[in-house]
Amino acid sequence: MIGRLDPNTQRILTEMLLAIVEIDARRCAQLTLELAESTKPVNISDLEQDYERLLRKYYNRNLAAINFSQVFYEILQVARNNKIRLPSSLGLYAKTLANLEGVTRAFDPDINLFEEIKPLMTDLFQKQLVGEAPLQAVLRAALDLKIYPSNPPSNELILERVTSENLTWRVSISELDGLRRTLDAAANRLSFSIVVGALIMGAASITAQTQGSRFLWLSDSLFIAASVIGLWLVISILRSGQLK
């Protein structure tokens, strides 16, 4: 079987080897999540603790005595235990690493694999930082800056880039609190108006149905209460300026 690693995966795996050498469990967890294909939520704290327990075995160990292929297999196993789905090409990568390490140690059992691949890591990081053709990249950037003022990006391109990302819009409406207070005040006045109307209708009904002065005091009390509340409503509306 033949597998191919894209530049981003190469970068992540290179940093993973560095994290293993530095016994950096947190960085191993972050790089594992970058490699993950699934979008299911993962408990990053549990993942870091698993890597911490795994890498703790290699504290104060000589780099020449570390079997990197075995460590990488264990890294993949920790990811599977945490329900993280990784690209299938990583299995081939682990097998290739094991074969290369086995052949190398057959010729030199005391070889320090990390010291051998360190120059390759340096070259890889340099390519990631400045690219394979830094002069060409600088000239292209200068040309883009020169062309940009006379040929800015079209609105369609900008909209396409905006809609292709997950954006969070934060909308702030001014005077919203004032509007809410106004609505609350209007609702309260409407409620009082309904109460006043009910008092007046009740007093009128009692007056119409009462013969004599037996319940006359009750209707008078209702009229007085309605008048007081109505007067308070009028004063409140006038003071708030609603009748201007």
C-alpha positions as CSV (number, residue, x, y, z in Angstrom):
1,M,0.0,0.0,0.0
2,I,1.1,3.5,-0.8
3,G,0.1,6.6,1.2
4,R,0.8,10.3,0.8
5,L,0.9,12.9,3.5
6,D,-0.1,16.5,2.6
7,P,2.1,19.3,3.8
8,N,-0.2,20.2,6.7
9,T,-0.1,16.6,8.0
10,Q,3.7,16.5,7.6
11,R,3.9,19.6,9.7
12,I,1.7,18.2,12.4
13,L,3.5,14.8,12.6
14,T,6.9,16.6,12.7
15,E,5.7,18.7,15.7
16,M,4.3,15.5,17.2
17,L,7.7,14.0,17.2
18,L,9.1,17.1,18.9
19,A,6.3,17.0,21.5
20,I,7.1,13.4,22.2
21,V,10.8,14.2,22.7
22,E,9.9,17.2,25.0
23,I,7.4,15.0,26.9
24,D,4.7,17.7,26.2
25,A,1.3,16.0,26.8
26,R,-0.7,19.2,26.1
27,R,1.0,19.8,22.7
28,C,0.4,16.1,21.8
29,A,-3.3,16.5,22.6
30,Q,-3.6,19.7,20.5
31,L,-1.9,18.1,17.5
32,T,-4.1,15.1,17.8
33,L,-7.2,17.2,17.6
34,E,-5.7,19.0,14.5
35,L,-5.3,15.6,12.9
36,A,-8.8,14.4,13.8
37,E,-11.3,13.8,11.1
38,S,-14.4,13.7,13.3
39,T,-16.1,16.8,14.7
40,K,-17.5,15.2,17.8
41,P,-16.7,17.0,21.1
42,V,-13.7,15.6,22.9
43,N,-12.8,16.0,26.6
44,I,-9.4,17.7,26.1
45,S,-8.6,17.3,29.8
46,D,-9.0,13.5,29.7
47,L,-6.9,13.4,26.5
48,E,-4.1,15.4,28.1
49,Q,-4.1,13.1,31.2
50,D,-3.9,10.0,29.0
51,Y,-0.9,11.5,27.2
52,E,0.7,12.5,30.5
53,R,0.5,9.0,31.8
54,L,1.9,7.6,28.5
55,L,4.8,10.0,28.2
56,R,5.6,9.8,31.9
57,K,7.3,6.4,31.2
58,Y,9.9,8.2,29.1
59,Y,10.9,10.8,31.7
60,N,14.7,11.1,32.0
61,R,15.2,8.4,29.3
62,N,18.0,8.6,26.8
63,L,16.7,9.6,23.4
64,A,18.7,6.8,21.9
65,A,16.7,4.3,24.0
66,I,13.3,5.6,23.0
67,N,11.5,3.5,20.4
68,F,9.7,6.3,18.5
69,S,7.6,3.9,16.4
70,Q,6.3,2.2,19.6
71,V,5.5,5.6,21.2
72,F,3.7,6.7,18.1
73,Y,1.6,3.5,18.1
74,E,0.7,4.2,21.7
75,I,-0.2,7.8,20.7
76,L,-2.6,6.5,18.1
77,Q,-4.1,4.0,20.7
78,V,-4.7,6.9,23.1
79,A,-6.6,8.8,20.4
80,R,-8.7,5.7,19.6
81,N,-9.5,5.2,23.3
82,N,-10.8,8.8,23.4
83,K,-13.1,8.2,20.4
84,I,-11.0,10.3,18.1
85,R,-11.0,9.3,14.4
86,L,-7.7,9.9,12.7
87,P,-6.8,9.6,9.0
88,S,-6.1,6.1,7.8
89,S,-2.8,7.2,6.3
90,L,-1.4,7.5,9.9
91,G,-1.4,3.7,10.2
92,L,0.9,3.5,7.1
93,Y,3.0,6.3,8.6
94,A,3.5,4.3,11.8
95,K,4.4,1.1,9.9
96,T,6.9,3.0,7.8
97,L,8.4,4.6,10.9
98,A,8.7,1.2,12.5
99,N,10.3,-0.3,9.5
100,L,12.8,2.5,9.1
101,E,13.7,2.5,12.7
102,G,14.1,-1.3,12.7
103,V,16.4,-1.2,9.7
104,T,18.4,1.6,11.2
105,R,18.9,0.0,14.6
106,A,19.9,-3.2,12.9
107,F,22.9,-1.4,11.5
108,D,23.5,0.7,14.6
109,P,21.7,-0.3,17.8
110,D,22.9,2.8,19.7
111,I,21.8,5.3,17.1
112,N,19.9,8.4,18.3
113,L,17.1,8.6,15.9
114,F,16.1,12.1,17.0
115,E,19.6,13.5,16.3
116,E,19.4,11.9,12.8
117,I,16.1,13.5,11.9
118,K,16.7,16.8,13.6
119,P,18.2,18.4,10.4
120,L,15.2,17.2,8.4
121,M,12.9,18.9,11.0
122,T,14.9,22.1,10.7
123,D,14.6,22.1,6.9
124,L,10.8,21.4,7.2
125,F,10.2,24.2,9.6
126,Q,12.3,26.6,7.4
127,K,10.1,25.7,4.4
128,Q,7.0,26.3,6.4
129,L,8.2,29.6,7.6
130,V,9.6,31.1,4.4
131,G,8.5,28.6,1.8
132,E,10.5,26.7,-0.8
133,A,11.0,29.8,-2.9
134,P,11.1,32.8,-0.5
135,L,12.3,35.3,-3.2
136,Q,9.4,34.3,-5.5
137,A,6.9,34.7,-2.6
138,V,8.2,38.2,-1.8
139,L,8.0,39.3,-5.4
140,R,4.5,37.9,-5.7
141,A,3.4,39.7,-2.6
142,A,4.9,43.0,-3.9
143,L,3.1,42.5,-7.2
144,D,-0.2,41.9,-5.4
145,L,0.3,45.1,-3.3
146,K,1.0,47.1,-6.5
147,I,-2.1,45.7,-8.3
148,Y,-4.5,45.9,-5.4
149,P,-5.2,49.7,-5.5
150,S,-6.2,49.6,-9.2
151,N,-8.0,46.3,-9.0
152,P,-9.5,45.8,-5.6
153,P,-11.4,42.5,-4.9
154,S,-14.9,42.5,-6.2
155,N,-18.0,42.5,-4.0
156,E,-18.8,38.9,-5.1
157,L,-15.4,37.7,-3.9
158,I,-15.8,39.4,-0.6
159,L,-19.3,37.9,-0.1
160,E,-18.1,34.5,-1.1
161,R,-15.3,34.6,1.5
162,V,-17.6,35.9,4.2
163,T,-20.3,33.2,3.6
164,S,-17.7,30.4,3.5
165,E,-16.8,31.0,7.1
166,N,-18.7,30.5,10.4
167,L,-19.3,34.1,11.6
168,T,-20.8,35.3,14.8
169,W,-22.7,38.6,14.4
170,R,-23.0,40.7,17.6
171,V,-25.9,43.2,17.2
172,S,-26.3,46.0,19.6
173,I,-29.5,48.1,19.5
174,S,-29.3,51.5,21.0
175,E,-32.1,52.9,23.2
176,L,-33.5,49.3,23.6
177,D,-33.7,49.8,27.4
178,G,-35.7,53.0,26.9
179,L,-38.1,51.3,24.5
180,R,-38.6,48.5,27.0
181,R,-39.4,50.9,29.8
182,T,-41.8,52.8,27.6
183,L,-43.7,49.6,26.8
184,D,-43.8,48.6,30.4
185,A,-45.2,52.0,31.4
186,A,-47.8,51.8,28.6
187,A,-48.8,48.3,29.7
188,N,-49.2,49.5,33.3
189,R,-51.4,52.5,32.3
190,L,-53.5,50.2,30.1
191,S,-54.0,47.9,33.1
192,F,-55.0,50.8,35.4
193,S,-57.4,52.1,32.7
194,I,-59.1,48.8,32.6
195,V,-59.4,48.8,36.3
196,V,-60.9,52.3,36.3
197,G,-63.4,51.3,33.6
198,A,-64.4,48.3,35.6
199,L,-64.9,50.4,38.8
200,I,-67.0,52.9,36.9
201,M,-69.1,50.2,35.3
202,G,-69.5,48.4,38.6
203,A,-70.6,51.6,40.4
204,A,-73.1,52.4,37.6
205,S,-74.5,48.9,37.8
206,I,-74.9,49.0,41.5
207,T,-76.6,52.4,41.3
208,A,-79.0,51.2,38.6
209,Q,-80.0,48.0,40.5
210,T,-80.1,49.5,44.0
211,Q,-83.4,50.8,45.2
212,G,-83.0,53.1,48.1
213,S,-79.8,54.1,49.8
214,R,-78.8,50.7,51.1
215,F,-75.8,50.3,48.8
216,L,-75.4,53.9,47.8
217,W,-72.3,54.2,49.8
218,L,-70.7,51.4,47.9
219,S,-71.3,53.0,44.5
220,D,-70.0,56.3,45.8
221,S,-66.9,54.6,47.0
222,L,-66.3,53.0,43.6
223,F,-66.8,56.3,41.8
224,I,-64.4,58.0,44.2
225,A,-61.7,55.2,43.7
226,A,-62.2,55.4,39.9
227,S,-61.8,59.1,40.0
228,V,-58.7,59.0,42.1
229,I,-57.0,56.4,39.9
230,G,-58.1,58.2,36.7
231,L,-56.7,61.5,38.0
232,W,-53.5,59.8,38.8
233,L,-53.3,58.3,35.3
234,V,-53.9,61.7,33.7
235,I,-51.2,63.4,35.9
236,S,-48.8,60.6,35.1
237,I,-49.3,60.8,31.3
238,L,-49.0,64.6,31.4
239,R,-45.7,64.4,33.4
240,S,-44.3,61.9,30.9
241,G,-45.1,64.2,28.0
242,Q,-47.2,61.6,26.1
243,L,-49.9,64.1,25.3
244,K,-47.5,66.7,23.6
